[in-house]
Amino acid sequence: MNLFDVYSLFDITPVKAQNCYVWDDQGNKYLDLYGGHAVISVGHSHPHYVDRISSQLNNIGFYSNSVQNPMQQELADKLGQLSGMDDYQLFLCNSGAEANENALKLASFHTGRSKIVAFERGFHGRTSGAVAITDNPKIVAPFNESHDIQIVPWQDIDAVEKSLSGNTVAAVIIEGIQGIGGIHIPSNEFLVELHRVCKKYNTLLILDEIQSGYGRSGQFFAFQYSDIRPDIVTMAKGMGNGFPIGGVLISPEIKAAKGMLGTTFGGNYLACAAGLAVLEIIQQEGLLEKVNKSGKYLLSKLSVIPDIKEVRGVGLMVAIEKNENIALIRKELLLKNYIFTGVSGTCTMRLLPPMTLDESHIDYFISSLEASVDSG
């Protein structure tokens, strides 16, 4: 049997990882500034994380959601404490796409409406509803096109209000920081206006914090730079540091009903152990403060490199945009300097490193990038 050939792969086989580094099967050591799509939050193979999961596996790894699992409430309590959203409700699932699917479903249940408004360049997942509201026609199959959706221009509050004025929209969904779209940050003023307009038309506001959440921006959630309270917040990526887990934070105004949502694997013992380990490490090691410090240092270093069109981002969610294709620079960083980075389109490099990144890692990247830019 062959694998279904849908991924473009680098000829690299990782076999070991520690903190911000990955080793391949040839013994090469790579600085990981991408975290496997922003997934590695507290560093690869953190001892507390490894111990939490392995200890749990020695007891019980899985049973269904038809029995009591106190670890789910423990995770909810810890998440509420660290995020400052302890009055919200938590539904646990397995991925960002699943989190968004459940958020959309909840919004439709709550409002009795079916239409969803999303934004240009947005990415929300690859499952049915999530991909329908993703602004990339290449990955939207005809089956997905039957959803009632509208994609509006970025930060265009008039376009949003026009869509909502017909009172048919269940929810507006926006990323706390657009990730795959190239690290675009909604302004605080726009989020406040978006929140106001949603309230005006009894439409729910969903904040997709799948990439930008869990401390990556320097706040627990990126939307917390503004003074709003979304109806629903979705999360995944950094939530389990590599173990599959996702979640939906749900306003207390939205009431649960038995059978409304469900999942086989969501909130299993191992997932909860991973989720708790991540929160414990974030708290014990002061990682939000570290992200703020490292992020400011990284942005200050990038701002003085010539021949870069724009640097965008906050915390450790950063984009470097050039006027030409950035593929050669990225390739040189990977094959010559052994640095993993990400891309968005053809001209933008994305940096999504573990939150344990320090100044020595940044200095090595900056010197390597400067050399690559000069040679390019």
Protein Blocks (a to p, Z undefined) as FASTA:
>chain_A
ZZddfbccddbddfbdehjaccdfkopacddfklnnolamnoghifklmmmmmmmmmmom
bdcfkbccfklmmmmmmmmmmnopambccdddfbfklmmmmmmmmmmmmnopabdcddeh
iafbjbfklmmmpccfklmcfklmmpccddddehilklmmmmmmnopafbdcddfbackn
oopaddfklmmmmmmmmmmnopacdddfklmgghlnopablklmpccddfbdcdfklmno
opacddddddfklccdehkaccfkgopaklmmmmmmmmmmmmmnommmmmmmmmmmmmmm
mmmpghiabdcdehjadcdddfbdfklmmmmmmmmnopacddehjlbccddddfkbcfkl
mmmmmmmmmmmmmmZZ
